[in-house]
């Protein structure tokens, strides 16, 4: 059974940090590109970051460049999203994606 399970979301003040995790199972994780998406209320789901299968290549949305870092541990079948200098506009449900599968999402709320 293919499964992606996100964790690490929560409420944080502007300027704060959070680290999201996505644990994968049911497929050969190390062979696949992994992505983080987000969807804010009333908006379309957007790509935030992606990482190549071996982890050597990454790409980011312009809105998060320099603040977010995507990484992966292929021994732990986990992909991460380190989010620093968070802004209210980063508030969204964050989803992990890979192997044509979506996680259930984790809520990130940036508010004072």
C-alpha positions, 0 to 999 in steps of 0.5 A: 500500500502506497502511503505518504504521511506528513507531519510537523505543521502547526501555528507559528508567529511571523518570522518563525520556523517549522520543519515538515516531514513526509514519511513514505511507504509502499514504493521504492522511495529513492527512485522518485522525485518528491515534491511539496505543494501547498494550498491556501483557502480559496486558492489553487494548489501550488508547487513549493519545492521539489527534490531529485531522487538522489537529492542532488537537485532542488527547485523552489517557487520564487515565493519561498526561495532563500527561506525554504529548504527541501531535503530527503533521507533515502535511508529513512524514506522521508522528505523534509521541508525546512521553512524559515522566516515564515510569513502570514502568506505562507499559511496553507495546507502543505502536501507531500507528493510522489509516485503519483500519490498525495499525503493527507496534508498538514496545516501551517498557520503563520499568525501573531 
